[in-house]
Amino acid sequence: MLSHHAVNFRALLVTLLLTTTTRAGSPGPQPVPPNAAIPLSRDEPYPGTLQLSVDARDVQRRILSVHEEVPAAPGTELILMYPRWLPGTHAPEGTIDRLAGLMVSAGGAPLPWKRDTADVSAFHVSVPAGVSRVSVDFTYLSPVSHAVGRTEMSSLQLALDWNSVVLYPAGYFTRQILVEASIRLPDGWTLATALESAAEEAGRTTFKPVPVETLVDSPLRAARYAHAYSLGPASDSVPVTFNVMADRPDLVALKPETIELYRALVQQAYRLFGSRHYNHYNFLLQLSDDIGWDTTLEHHRSAEYGEPIADFTDWDKTAGYRDVIPHEYVHSWDGKFRRPADLWTPDFHTPMRDSLLWVYEGGTQYWGEVLTARSGLWTRQQALDALAMTVAALESLPGRNWRSVQDTTNDEIINPRRPMSWPSWQRFEDYYPEGALIWLDADTLIREKTAGRRSLDDFARAFFGIEDGSYVPVTYTFDGVVSALNAVMPYDWTTFLRTRLDGHGPGAPLDGLHRGGYRLVFTDVPSDYWKSVEMTRTKSVDDIYSLGLVVDNDAIVSSVLWDGPAFKAGLIAGAKLIAVDGLAYDPERLQSAIARTKTSTEPVDLLVRVGERFHNVRVEYRGGLRYPHLERDPAHKPLLDEILAPRK
């Protein structure tokens, strides 16, 4: 038993320990003080003009050599930034890992540089007294194979994004930093870009000075074989050019009827928006099996597209990709000119916020598909079949049970298009297709309630058609979208939008489809459009609405529908199909096995290989082959047909 004095001493010791711990913090390490902050960008001109020179002749090794001359204040610290947060990708996808051989000098004497350990895209350089210009040299190591990344160079073509080859000074809005860029290409090559040439000498093209913001928004494409087609009348003071580049000279000779379809696209866009926000525009199309074609990107006065050769030249069989070019073109109005306020940033190191991508991308998805039909790039039936695929995919998407489409606007930052194990459960970038359905819903609602006097075309003209001829971005907020919709037709648009954006649960938002005079049905025969998508885009056999799986050309299961029949049988993506019902796998045998389930109670018996192990998987399923189609609903006026019809 402790004495009275001992008890008091113990209580005093505990009190002292608690007090000391509270005042000094918990035991263990404490955080290291942060680096000195990179200065916030200010909206004032940067003194002087950057000079950027790129040598792109080393196409065999896919190396770009870069030289910059950067005006600098003597006796200060210069912080050079490599673009990290990239417009159009909505995410921090700068390729700083491909920058190598960085050398900084002044007057021929080397200057030491130090990388910022908090922002590794920033380089600190101490500028000596008496030095007003710093020289910067480095190499950009373009991917040598698809295993490294999207290939950008070959012996015949170049896809140059200027953000890959420029370092810019921190502390200024990029629209306030002027840069004079130039490039040296292999002899005999032709280039295309929205930048305007100032001079050509000794194989080098020098462009007129532009802000760094404009430079990054003006990709350059070049090739040994190229041809430019005008998409507007000769009398038009705002030229629109279709630049085609290819691996063979015969591939750049497009059929006149194909060019006419793209001319119609331009005219239908003008009739929709009633404006144009560029002084010239370039469609930059590359046809190649060597250059990475899996990325397209919008820009204000141009857009970059890439296609495998066969996907473009075999026109009658490749309807599945034709909405891509109209989509990126619409971005000149929706996304580049009108831009979400929280997505616009003053530079390329300020984080973006993507809350309004359902307008930026979802709206563009809607108008892009509408213009694809109105221009004739799709027939009306192809447009309906494409919509059927969108509706079916969202209608069967289990991830809608837990995750809203609003939350998917964060996906570019959460996952910059890395592979996913269960995309149907995780959801990914559904602000594109589901956003398009929301805009279809709004369009048909306006048409119905105004007896056809108004439509979403009126919203497009009023919202995106302002300030004709200007290409200075104008930002907007959610409330601004609501206000513009109310100006077209008074309605509780806040509730309309928030209910669809924030809600989740089984089934897709199909009010617009039904109000448009159609309903989703399934048959055992795929549409021609479905077959085109299988052949050109996915290069696979898609049985997602029957067994709940997709199989690629190498017999590898590329996708399994969460909680579908194949999922319940234990199948996963990555498994290789070896046999179907005891016979060696081929796509026709799989389709036959699924077809017989409509009348048979026997499961589909699959032999699969996962890693080094073989498994028998018995998939319980009844229902046969199932492919989505749209069917006319006579109970409603065919508003969808009106939406898809060309404007006169």
C-alpha positions as CSV (number, residue, x, y, z in Angstrom):
1,M,0.0,0.0,0.0
2,L,1.4,3.4,-1.1
3,S,1.8,6.2,1.4
4,H,-0.2,9.4,1.1
5,H,3.0,11.3,0.0
6,A,3.8,8.6,-2.6
7,V,0.3,8.9,-4.1
8,N,0.6,12.7,-4.3
9,F,4.0,12.4,-5.9
10,R,2.7,9.9,-8.5
11,A,-0.2,12.2,-9.4
12,L,2.1,15.2,-9.7
13,L,4.5,13.2,-12.1
14,V,1.6,12.1,-14.3
15,T,0.3,15.7,-14.5
16,L,3.8,17.0,-15.4
17,L,4.2,14.3,-18.1
18,L,0.8,15.0,-19.6
19,T,1.5,18.7,-19.6
20,T,4.9,18.3,-21.2
21,T,3.5,16.0,-23.9
22,T,0.6,18.4,-24.7
23,R,3.0,21.3,-25.0
24,A,5.8,19.7,-26.9
25,G,3.8,17.3,-29.2
26,S,3.7,13.6,-29.3
27,P,6.9,11.4,-29.3
28,G,8.4,10.7,-32.7
29,P,9.6,12.7,-35.8
30,Q,8.2,16.0,-36.7
31,P,7.6,17.3,-40.3
32,V,10.5,18.9,-42.1
33,P,9.7,22.6,-42.9
34,P,8.4,23.0,-46.4
35,N,10.5,24.3,-49.3
36,A,10.3,28.0,-50.1
37,A,7.1,28.3,-52.0
38,I,7.2,28.7,-55.8
39,P,5.8,32.2,-56.3
40,L,2.2,32.6,-57.3
41,S,1.7,33.6,-60.9
42,R,0.8,37.3,-61.4
43,D,-1.1,38.8,-64.3
44,E,1.6,41.1,-65.7
45,P,3.9,40.9,-68.7
46,Y,7.1,38.9,-68.3
47,P,10.1,41.1,-69.3
48,G,11.5,40.0,-72.6
49,T,10.7,37.2,-75.0
50,L,11.7,33.6,-74.6
51,Q,13.4,32.0,-77.6
52,L,12.7,28.2,-78.1
53,S,14.5,26.2,-80.7
54,V,13.7,22.5,-81.4
55,D,15.8,20.2,-83.6
56,A,13.6,17.2,-84.6
57,R,15.8,15.6,-87.2
58,D,16.9,12.6,-85.0
59,V,13.7,10.7,-85.9
60,Q,15.4,7.3,-86.0
61,R,16.3,7.5,-82.3
62,R,13.2,9.6,-81.5
63,I,15.2,12.3,-79.7
64,L,14.4,16.1,-79.7
65,S,17.1,18.5,-79.0
66,V,16.0,21.7,-77.3
67,H,17.6,25.1,-76.8
68,E,16.1,28.1,-75.0
69,E,17.2,31.6,-74.3
70,V,15.4,33.0,-71.3
71,P,15.5,36.7,-70.3
72,A,16.3,36.9,-66.5
73,A,16.8,39.6,-63.9
74,P,20.5,39.8,-62.8
75,G,21.3,38.7,-59.3
76,T,18.0,36.9,-58.7
77,E,16.7,33.3,-58.6
78,L,15.1,32.1,-61.8
79,I,12.6,29.2,-61.4
80,L,12.0,27.3,-64.6
81,M,8.8,25.2,-64.8
82,Y,8.1,22.1,-66.9
83,P,4.4,22.0,-67.7
84,R,2.7,19.5,-65.4
85,W,-1.1,20.2,-65.3
86,L,-2.1,20.0,-69.0
87,P,-5.2,21.5,-70.6
88,G,-7.3,18.9,-72.3
89,T,-6.1,16.1,-70.1
90,H,-7.5,17.8,-67.0
91,A,-4.8,16.2,-64.9
92,P,-1.1,16.4,-63.9
93,E,0.2,14.4,-66.9
94,G,3.3,16.3,-67.8
95,T,6.1,14.1,-69.0
96,I,9.0,15.4,-66.9
97,D,10.4,11.9,-66.8
98,R,11.4,12.3,-70.5
99,L,13.5,15.4,-69.9
100,A,17.2,14.6,-69.8
101,G,20.6,16.3,-70.2
102,L,19.6,19.6,-68.7
103,M,22.4,22.2,-69.0
104,V,22.0,25.8,-67.9
105,S,24.6,28.5,-68.8
106,A,25.2,32.2,-69.2
107,G,27.7,33.7,-71.6
108,G,29.1,30.2,-72.2
109,A,29.8,29.6,-68.5
110,P,27.8,26.8,-66.8
111,L,25.3,27.7,-64.1
112,P,24.3,25.1,-61.5
113,W,20.6,24.2,-61.2
114,K,18.7,22.5,-58.4
115,R,15.5,20.6,-58.8
116,D,12.7,21.4,-56.3
117,T,12.1,18.4,-54.1
118,A,8.5,19.3,-53.5
119,D,7.6,20.1,-57.1
120,V,10.0,18.0,-59.2
121,S,8.9,19.9,-62.4
122,A,10.6,23.1,-61.1
123,F,14.3,23.9,-61.5
124,H,16.0,26.7,-59.4
125,V,18.8,28.7,-61.0
126,S,20.8,31.5,-59.3
127,V,21.3,34.2,-61.9
128,P,24.7,36.0,-61.4
129,A,25.0,39.7,-61.2
130,G,25.4,41.2,-64.7
131,V,23.6,38.4,-66.4
132,S,20.3,39.2,-68.2
133,R,19.8,36.1,-70.3
134,V,20.2,32.4,-69.4
135,S,20.7,29.6,-72.0
136,V,19.0,26.3,-71.4
137,D,19.7,23.0,-73.3
138,F,18.1,19.6,-72.8
139,T,16.9,16.6,-74.7
140,Y,13.3,15.3,-74.9
141,L,13.4,11.5,-75.1
142,S,10.3,10.6,-77.0
143,P,9.0,7.0,-76.4
144,V,10.9,4.5,-78.5
145,S,8.0,2.0,-78.2
146,H,4.5,1.7,-77.0
147,A,5.8,0.0,-73.9
148,V,7.3,3.4,-72.9
149,G,4.3,5.5,-73.9
150,R,2.4,6.8,-76.9
151,T,4.9,6.9,-79.7
152,E,5.3,10.5,-81.1
153,M,8.0,10.1,-83.7
154,S,8.9,7.7,-86.6
155,S,11.1,7.8,-89.7
156,L,8.1,9.4,-91.5
157,Q,6.0,11.4,-89.0
158,L,6.3,13.6,-85.9
159,A,3.6,14.5,-83.3
160,L,5.0,17.4,-81.3
161,D,3.2,18.8,-78.3
162,W,5.1,22.0,-77.3
163,N,4.5,21.4,-73.6
164,S,7.0,18.5,-73.9
165,V,9.8,20.8,-75.0
166,V,9.4,24.1,-73.1
167,L,10.6,25.4,-69.7
168,Y,8.9,28.6,-68.7
169,P,9.7,31.1,-65.8
170,A,7.5,30.8,-62.7
171,G,5.7,33.7,-61.2
172,Y,3.7,34.9,-64.3
173,F,0.4,33.9,-66.0
174,T,1.5,31.9,-69.0
175,R,-0.6,34.2,-71.2
176,Q,1.8,37.0,-70.2
177,I,5.0,35.2,-71.2
178,L,5.9,35.6,-74.9
179,V,7.9,32.9,-76.7
180,E,9.3,32.8,-80.2
181,A,9.5,29.2,-81.2
182,S,11.3,27.5,-84.2
183,I,11.8,24.0,-85.4
184,R,14.2,22.1,-87.7
185,L,12.6,19.1,-89.4
186,P,14.1,16.4,-91.7
187,D,14.6,17.6,-95.2
188,G,11.5,17.3,-97.4
189,W,9.0,17.2,-94.5
190,T,5.8,19.3,-94.3
191,L,4.5,20.7,-91.1
192,A,1.0,21.8,-90.0
193,T,0.1,23.8,-86.9
194,A,-2.1,26.7,-85.8
195,L,1.0,28.8,-85.2
196,E,1.8,31.3,-87.9
197,S,5.1,31.1,-89.7
198,A,7.4,34.2,-89.6
199,A,10.3,32.9,-91.6
200,E,11.9,29.8,-93.1
201,E,15.6,29.6,-93.5
202,A,18.2,26.8,-93.9
203,G,15.5,24.2,-93.1
204,R,14.3,25.9,-90.0
205,T,10.8,27.4,-89.6
206,T,10.4,30.2,-87.1
207,F,7.0,31.2,-85.8
208,K,5.5,34.5,-84.8
209,P,5.9,35.2,-81.1
210,V,2.9,34.0,-79.0
211,P,2.2,33.6,-75.3
212,V,3.4,30.3,-73.8
213,E,-0.3,29.5,-73.2
214,T,-1.0,29.7,-76.9
215,L,2.2,27.8,-77.8
216,V,1.1,24.8,-75.6
217,D,-2.3,25.0,-77.2
218,S,-0.9,24.8,-80.7
219,P,0.5,21.3,-81.4
220,L,2.7,20.7,-84.4
221,R,2.4,17.8,-86.8
222,A,4.8,17.0,-89.5
223,A,5.4,14.2,-92.1
224,R,7.2,13.1,-95.2
225,Y,3.8,12.8,-96.9
226,A,1.1,15.4,-96.3
227,H,-1.7,17.2,-98.0
228,A,-3.9,20.1,-97.0
229,Y,-7.6,20.4,-97.9
230,S,-9.6,23.6,-97.5
231,L,-12.9,23.1,-95.8
232,G,-14.4,26.5,-96.5
233,P,-15.2,28.7,-99.5
234,A,-12.2,30.6,-100.9
235,S,-14.0,33.8,-100.1
236,D,-14.1,33.0,-96.3
237,S,-11.7,35.2,-94.4
238,V,-11.4,32.5,-91.6
239,P,-9.8,29.5,-93.3
240,V,-10.4,26.0,-92.0
241,T,-7.9,23.4,-93.2
242,F,-7.9,19.6,-93.1
243,N,-4.3,18.6,-92.8
244,V,-3.7,14.9,-93.6
245,M,-0.4,13.2,-92.9
246,A,0.4,9.6,-93.6
247,D,3.1,6.9,-94.0
248,R,2.5,6.6,-97.7
249,P,1.9,9.2,-100.4
250,D,-1.3,7.5,-101.7
251,L,-3.0,7.7,-98.2
252,V,-3.1,11.5,-98.2
253,A,-5.3,11.6,-101.3
254,L,-8.8,11.5,-99.8
255,K,-11.9,11.0,-101.8
256,P,-13.8,14.2,-102.7
257,E,-17.0,12.9,-101.1
258,T,-15.1,12.4,-97.8
259,I,-13.9,16.0,-97.8
260,E,-17.4,17.2,-98.6
261,L,-18.6,15.5,-95.4
262,Y,-16.1,17.5,-93.3
263,R,-17.0,20.7,-95.1
264,A,-20.6,19.9,-94.0
265,L,-19.4,19.4,-90.5
266,V,-17.9,22.9,-90.4
267,Q,-21.1,24.4,-91.8
268,Q,-23.3,22.5,-89.4
269,A,-21.2,23.7,-86.5
270,Y,-21.6,27.3,-87.6
271,R,-25.3,26.9,-87.8
272,L,-25.4,25.4,-84.3
273,F,-23.2,27.9,-82.5
274,G,-23.6,30.9,-84.7
275,S,-20.0,31.9,-84.2
276,R,-16.4,30.8,-84.5
277,H,-13.7,31.5,-82.0
278,Y,-10.6,31.3,-84.1
279,N,-9.0,33.3,-86.9
280,H,-8.1,30.0,-88.6
281,Y,-8.5,26.3,-87.7
282,N,-6.5,23.2,-88.5
283,F,-7.7,19.6,-88.3
284,L,-4.5,17.7,-87.8
285,L,-5.0,14.1,-88.9
286,Q,-2.2,11.5,-88.8
287,L,-2.6,8.1,-90.5
288,S,0.0,5.7,-89.2
289,D,0.6,2.3,-87.8
290,D,3.8,3.6,-86.1
291,I,2.7,6.8,-84.5
292,G,0.6,6.3,-81.4
293,W,-3.0,6.9,-82.4
294,D,-4.7,6.2,-79.1
295,T,-4.9,9.8,-78.1
296,T,-6.8,12.7,-79.6
297,L,-6.8,16.2,-78.0
298,E,-8.7,19.4,-78.4
299,H,-7.2,22.8,-78.9
300,H,-8.6,26.3,-79.5
301,R,-7.6,26.7,-83.1
302,S,-6.7,23.1,-84.0
303,A,-7.2,19.5,-82.8
304,E,-5.0,16.5,-83.1
305,Y,-6.2,13.1,-84.3
306,G,-4.5,9.8,-85.0
307,E,-5.9,6.7,-86.7
308,P,-4.4,3.4,-87.8
309,I,-4.2,3.4,-91.6
310,A,-7.0,0.9,-92.2
311,D,-9.4,2.5,-89.8
312,F,-9.6,5.6,-92.0
313,T,-9.1,4.3,-95.5
314,D,-11.6,1.4,-95.2
315,W,-14.4,4.0,-94.8
316,D,-17.5,1.9,-95.3
317,K,-16.5,-0.5,-92.5
318,T,-15.3,2.1,-89.9
319,A,-18.2,4.1,-88.8
320,G,-17.3,3.5,-85.1
321,Y,-14.7,6.2,-84.8
322,R,-16.3,9.0,-87.0
323,D,-17.6,11.0,-84.1
324,V,-14.1,11.7,-82.7
325,I,-13.2,14.5,-85.2
326,P,-16.5,16.3,-84.6
327,H,-16.1,15.9,-80.8
328,E,-12.7,17.5,-80.8
329,Y,-13.9,20.3,-83.2
330,V,-16.8,21.1,-80.8
331,H,-14.3,21.7,-78.1
332,S,-13.2,24.9,-79.8
333,W,-16.5,26.3,-78.4
334,D,-17.2,24.0,-75.5
335,G,-14.0,23.6,-73.4
336,K,-11.6,26.0,-75.0
337,F,-13.5,29.2,-75.5
338,R,-16.1,28.6,-72.8
339,R,-14.3,26.9,-70.0
340,P,-15.2,25.9,-66.4
341,A,-14.0,28.5,-63.9
342,D,-12.5,25.9,-61.6
343,L,-10.7,24.1,-64.5
344,W,-9.1,27.2,-66.0
345,T,-5.7,27.9,-64.4
346,P,-3.2,30.8,-64.9
347,D,-0.2,28.4,-65.5
348,F,0.7,24.8,-65.9
349,H,1.5,24.0,-62.3
350,T,-1.7,25.2,-60.6
351,P,-4.0,22.2,-59.9
352,M,-7.1,21.9,-61.9
353,R,-10.6,21.1,-60.6
354,D,-12.8,19.1,-62.9
355,S,-16.3,19.5,-61.4
356,L,-17.9,20.8,-64.6
357,L,-16.5,18.2,-67.0
358,W,-20.1,17.0,-67.5
359,V,-20.5,20.3,-69.5
360,Y,-16.9,20.4,-71.0
361,E,-16.9,16.8,-72.1
362,G,-20.5,15.6,-71.6
363,G,-21.9,18.5,-73.6
364,T,-19.2,18.0,-76.2
365,Q,-20.0,14.4,-76.4
366,Y,-23.7,15.2,-77.1
367,W,-23.1,18.0,-79.6
368,G,-20.3,16.0,-81.3
369,E,-22.5,13.1,-81.9
370,V,-25.4,15.3,-83.1
371,L,-23.0,17.1,-85.6
372,T,-21.7,13.7,-86.8
373,A,-25.2,12.9,-87.8
374,R,-26.2,16.3,-89.1
375,S,-23.1,16.5,-91.3
376,G,-23.7,13.0,-92.8
377,L,-20.6,11.5,-91.3
378,W,-23.1,9.1,-89.7
379,T,-26.3,8.0,-91.2
380,R,-29.4,8.5,-89.0
381,Q,-29.4,4.8,-88.3
382,Q,-25.7,4.8,-87.3
383,A,-26.4,7.6,-84.9
384,L,-29.3,5.7,-83.3
385,D,-27.1,2.5,-83.1
386,A,-24.3,4.5,-81.4
387,L,-26.8,5.9,-78.9
388,A,-28.2,2.4,-78.2
389,M,-24.7,1.3,-77.2
390,T,-24.3,4.2,-74.9
391,V,-27.7,3.7,-73.3
392,A,-27.2,-0.1,-72.9
393,A,-23.7,0.4,-71.3
394,L,-25.0,2.8,-68.7
395,E,-28.2,0.9,-68.1
396,S,-26.3,-2.2,-67.1
397,L,-23.5,-0.4,-65.2
398,P,-23.4,-1.7,-61.6
399,G,-21.1,1.1,-60.5
400,R,-24.0,3.5,-60.7
401,N,-25.4,1.8,-57.5
402,W,-22.7,3.5,-55.4
403,R,-21.1,6.3,-57.4
404,S,-22.6,9.4,-58.9
405,V,-21.7,10.7,-62.3
406,Q,-20.6,14.0,-60.6
407,D,-18.0,12.1,-58.7
408,T,-16.6,10.6,-61.9
409,T,-15.5,14.1,-63.0
410,N,-12.6,13.5,-60.6
411,D,-11.4,10.4,-62.6
412,E,-8.7,12.2,-64.7
413,I,-6.9,13.0,-61.4
414,I,-7.8,9.8,-59.6
415,N,-6.7,7.6,-62.5
416,P,-5.0,9.1,-65.6
417,R,-6.3,6.3,-67.7
418,R,-4.4,3.5,-66.1
419,P,-5.8,-0.1,-66.6
420,M,-8.6,-1.0,-64.2
421,S,-9.5,-4.5,-62.8
422,W,-13.3,-3.9,-62.6
423,P,-14.3,-0.7,-64.5
424,S,-18.0,-1.6,-64.5
425,W,-17.9,-1.4,-60.7
426,Q,-15.3,1.4,-60.3
427,R,-16.8,3.6,-63.1
428,F,-14.5,5.7,-65.3
429,E,-15.1,9.0,-67.0
430,D,-18.8,8.4,-67.3
431,Y,-19.3,12.2,-67.4
432,Y,-18.8,11.7,-71.2
433,P,-21.7,9.2,-72.0
434,E,-24.0,10.0,-69.0
435,G,-23.3,13.7,-69.4
436,A,-24.5,13.3,-73.0
437,L,-27.7,11.6,-71.9
438,I,-28.4,14.5,-69.4
439,W,-28.1,17.0,-72.3
440,L,-30.4,14.8,-74.5
441,D,-32.8,14.9,-71.6
442,A,-32.6,18.7,-71.4
443,D,-33.0,19.1,-75.2
444,T,-36.1,16.9,-75.5
445,L,-37.6,18.6,-72.4
446,I,-37.2,22.0,-73.9
447,R,-38.6,20.9,-77.3
448,E,-41.6,19.2,-75.6
449,K,-42.5,22.1,-73.3
450,T,-42.1,24.8,-75.9
451,A,-43.9,22.7,-78.6
452,G,-40.8,22.8,-80.7
453,R,-40.2,26.5,-80.6
454,R,-37.0,26.3,-78.6
455,S,-34.3,23.6,-78.2
456,L,-30.9,23.1,-76.8
457,D,-29.5,24.6,-80.0
458,D,-30.7,27.9,-78.6
459,F,-28.7,27.3,-75.5
460,A,-25.6,26.4,-77.6
461,R,-25.9,29.6,-79.6
462,A,-26.5,31.8,-76.5
463,F,-23.9,30.1,-74.2
464,F,-21.1,29.3,-76.7
465,G,-21.8,31.7,-79.5
466,I,-21.0,34.9,-77.6
467,E,-18.2,37.3,-78.7
468,D,-17.9,36.0,-82.3
469,G,-14.3,36.0,-83.5
470,S,-12.8,36.1,-80.0
471,Y,-10.6,33.3,-78.8
472,V,-9.9,34.7,-75.4
473,P,-11.4,32.1,-72.9
474,V,-14.6,33.0,-71.1
475,T,-15.2,31.0,-67.9
476,Y,-18.5,29.8,-66.4
477,T,-19.9,28.3,-63.2
478,F,-22.7,25.9,-62.5
479,D,-25.0,28.8,-61.8
480,G,-24.0,30.3,-65.1
481,V,-25.1,27.2,-66.9
482,V,-28.5,27.2,-65.0
483,S,-29.0,30.9,-65.9
484,A,-28.4,30.3,-69.6
485,L,-30.8,27.4,-69.6
486,N,-33.4,29.5,-67.9
487,A,-33.0,32.2,-70.6
488,V,-34.0,29.5,-73.1
489,M,-36.9,28.1,-71.1
490,P,-37.7,29.0,-67.5
491,Y,-37.6,25.8,-65.4
492,D,-36.1,24.4,-62.1
493,W,-32.8,23.6,-63.9
494,T,-30.9,23.5,-60.6
495,T,-33.0,20.5,-59.4
496,F,-33.0,19.0,-62.8
497,L,-29.2,18.9,-63.1
498,R,-28.3,18.2,-59.5
499,T,-30.8,15.2,-59.3
500,R,-29.1,13.7,-62.4
501,L,-25.6,14.5,-61.4
502,D,-25.6,13.6,-57.8
503,G,-28.1,10.7,-57.8
504,H,-27.1,7.1,-58.3
505,G,-28.8,3.8,-58.4
506,P,-29.8,1.1,-60.9
507,G,-30.6,2.2,-64.4
508,A,-29.4,5.0,-66.6
509,P,-31.2,8.5,-67.0
510,L,-33.4,7.6,-69.9
511,D,-36.0,10.3,-69.8
512,G,-34.5,12.0,-72.8
513,L,-34.5,8.8,-74.9
514,H,-38.1,8.1,-74.1
515,R,-39.2,11.6,-74.6
516,G,-37.3,11.5,-77.9
517,G,-39.5,8.7,-79.1
518,Y,-37.3,5.7,-78.7
519,R,-36.8,2.8,-76.3
520,L,-33.9,0.3,-75.7
521,V,-34.4,-3.3,-76.9
522,F,-32.1,-6.3,-77.3
523,T,-32.0,-8.8,-80.2
524,D,-29.7,-11.6,-81.1
525,V,-28.3,-9.8,-84.1
526,P,-25.7,-7.0,-83.8
527,S,-26.1,-3.8,-85.7
528,D,-23.7,-2.9,-88.5
529,Y,-22.4,-0.1,-86.3
530,W,-21.8,-2.6,-83.4
531,K,-19.7,-4.8,-85.8
532,S,-17.8,-1.7,-86.9
533,V,-16.9,-0.8,-83.3
534,E,-15.8,-4.4,-82.6
535,M,-13.6,-4.4,-85.7
536,T,-12.0,-1.0,-85.4
537,R,-12.2,0.3,-81.9
538,T,-12.2,-2.6,-79.5
539,K,-10.9,-5.3,-81.9
540,S,-12.8,-7.9,-79.8
541,V,-15.9,-10.0,-79.3
542,D,-18.3,-8.2,-77.0
543,D,-20.7,-10.4,-75.1
544,I,-21.1,-8.1,-72.2
545,Y,-25.0,-8.2,-72.3
546,S,-25.1,-12.0,-72.3
547,L,-22.2,-13.8,-70.5
548,G,-21.0,-10.5,-69.2
549,L,-17.5,-10.5,-70.8
550,V,-15.5,-9.1,-73.7
551,V,-12.8,-11.2,-75.4
552,D,-10.0,-9.7,-77.5
553,N,-8.4,-11.0,-80.7
554,D,-5.9,-13.0,-78.7
555,A,-8.6,-14.9,-76.8
556,I,-7.8,-12.8,-73.7
557,V,-10.8,-11.8,-71.5
558,S,-10.4,-8.0,-71.5
559,S,-13.4,-7.1,-69.4
560,V,-15.8,-8.9,-67.0
561,L,-19.1,-7.3,-66.0
562,W,-19.3,-6.9,-62.2
563,D,-21.9,-9.3,-60.8
564,G,-22.7,-10.7,-64.3
565,P,-22.8,-14.4,-65.2
566,A,-19.1,-14.7,-65.9
567,F,-18.3,-12.8,-62.7
568,K,-20.4,-15.2,-60.7
569,A,-18.6,-18.1,-62.2
570,G,-15.3,-16.7,-61.0
571,L,-13.9,-15.4,-64.3
572,I,-11.5,-12.4,-64.3
573,A,-10.0,-10.1,-66.9
574,G,-6.7,-11.4,-68.1
575,A,-7.8,-15.0,-68.3
576,K,-7.2,-16.7,-71.7
577,L,-9.9,-18.8,-73.2
578,I,-8.6,-22.2,-74.3
579,A,-11.8,-24.1,-75.0
580,V,-15.6,-23.7,-75.3
581,D,-17.7,-26.7,-74.5
582,G,-14.7,-29.0,-74.9
583,L,-13.6,-27.6,-78.3
584,A,-10.7,-25.3,-79.0
585,Y,-11.7,-21.7,-78.6
586,D,-12.6,-19.5,-81.5
587,P,-15.0,-16.6,-81.5
588,E,-17.7,-18.4,-83.6
589,R,-17.7,-21.3,-81.1
590,L,-18.2,-18.9,-78.2
591,Q,-21.1,-17.2,-80.0
592,S,-22.7,-20.6,-80.9
593,A,-22.4,-21.7,-77.2
594,I,-24.1,-18.5,-76.1
595,A,-26.8,-18.7,-78.7
596,R,-27.9,-22.2,-77.6
597,T,-28.5,-20.9,-74.0
598,K,-31.8,-19.5,-75.3
599,T,-33.2,-23.0,-75.5
600,S,-30.8,-25.1,-73.4
601,T,-30.4,-25.3,-69.6
602,E,-26.8,-26.4,-69.9
603,P,-24.2,-23.8,-68.7
604,V,-21.5,-22.6,-71.1
605,D,-18.4,-24.6,-70.3
606,L,-15.1,-22.7,-70.6
607,L,-11.5,-23.9,-70.2
608,V,-9.4,-20.9,-69.2
609,R,-5.8,-20.2,-68.3
610,V,-4.9,-17.8,-65.6
611,G,-1.2,-17.4,-65.2
612,E,0.2,-20.9,-65.2
613,R,-3.0,-22.6,-64.1
614,F,-5.9,-24.0,-66.0
615,H,-9.5,-23.9,-64.8
616,N,-12.9,-25.2,-65.9
617,V,-15.4,-22.4,-65.6
618,R,-19.1,-23.2,-65.9
619,V,-21.1,-20.0,-66.7
620,E,-24.8,-20.3,-65.8
621,Y,-26.7,-18.1,-68.2
622,R,-30.1,-18.2,-70.0
623,G,-31.0,-15.8,-72.8
624,G,-28.9,-16.3,-75.9
625,L,-27.0,-13.5,-77.7
626,R,-28.1,-9.9,-76.8
627,Y,-27.2,-6.8,-78.7
628,P,-28.7,-3.3,-78.1
629,H,-30.9,-1.4,-80.5
630,L,-33.3,1.5,-80.4
631,E,-36.9,0.9,-81.3
632,R,-39.5,3.6,-82.1
633,D,-42.0,4.3,-79.4
634,P,-45.2,5.5,-81.2
635,A,-46.5,6.9,-77.9
636,H,-44.0,9.8,-78.2
637,K,-43.1,12.2,-81.0
638,P,-39.8,11.4,-82.6
639,L,-37.9,14.4,-81.2
640,L,-34.7,12.5,-81.6
641,D,-35.1,12.3,-85.3
642,E,-35.5,16.1,-85.3
643,I,-32.4,16.6,-83.3
644,L,-30.3,14.5,-85.7
645,A,-31.6,16.2,-88.8
646,P,-29.2,18.7,-90.5
647,R,-29.8,22.4,-90.1
648,K,-30.7,24.4,-93.2
